[in-house]
């Protein structure tokens, strides 16, 4: 498994480098028209974490790896992403939990923003492909019940330690999520909670069960964005 991970990450790094010169979270034009690579395959140039929630973020074998036992988010340096397609190729370990945050505010812990969940076997029933009905949305009970019925995926869409692709399309208050090409969410946020912000990768706090600690380890070999026209004022 380790050799396969090294090879997969190395291939992802070569793709990022082949796009042009090293990409950053500020942007590097990719080969797929309109897509910009946010990871250069070598280091975390263009990314940052909050000093109060540093977690453990590193580049190993050409992949971004987030681990540790406390919550931490890896943010793009840019904080003005408005409308876009945001895509990653990633895997999550057994009992791990992560997420793709977007239009997020820079802050410690679980900062305000939307989250496309990443979870295969964590105890949280909300799995990969979901738009998470988190506290930052300040939902009424009726609104949360609606999201639980329409934006939450409870089935396992990929195995732990299995590579998958998740795509978020955020255009105004219209949010769509796709996993391996399959649409899982098509949602209109009537309150338009978050309109602009950072893109981020979540490092979730460790799961504790049966007296044991299970750290979340998310591995990302490709992360990219395609910006869409701004919302008309």
Number of C-alpha atoms within 10 A of each C-alpha: 7 8 9 9 20 15 14 16 24 19 18 23 21 14 18 29 19 13 17 14 12 20 25 22 25 16 20 22 21 22 14 10 8 13 20 24 30 27 30 31 30 20 17 19 17 17 18 18 20 16 10 10 17 18 23 18 19 16 17 17 21 27 27 25 20 25 23 18 18 17 20 30 30 26 25 27 18 15 17 14 20 21 23 19 19 22 22 20 17 22 26 29 21 18 20 27 28 31 26 25 28 29 23 24 20 23 16 16 19 22 15 21 24 26 26 29 24 27 31 28 20 21 14 13 14 24 26 31 32 26 30 24 22 15 11 15 18 11 15 9 9 9 13 18 12 14 19 17 10 15 23 22 20 16 12 15 16 20 15 17 18 13 17 18 19 24 24 25 21 24 19 20 17 14 20 22 26 20 19 14 11 13 14 18 21 15 16 14 14 8 9 11 15 19 19 17 22 21 30 26 24 26 32 25 23 21 18 13 9 5 6 9 13 18 22 27 25 26 25 25 28 24 25 24 25 19 18 16 10 12 11 5 3
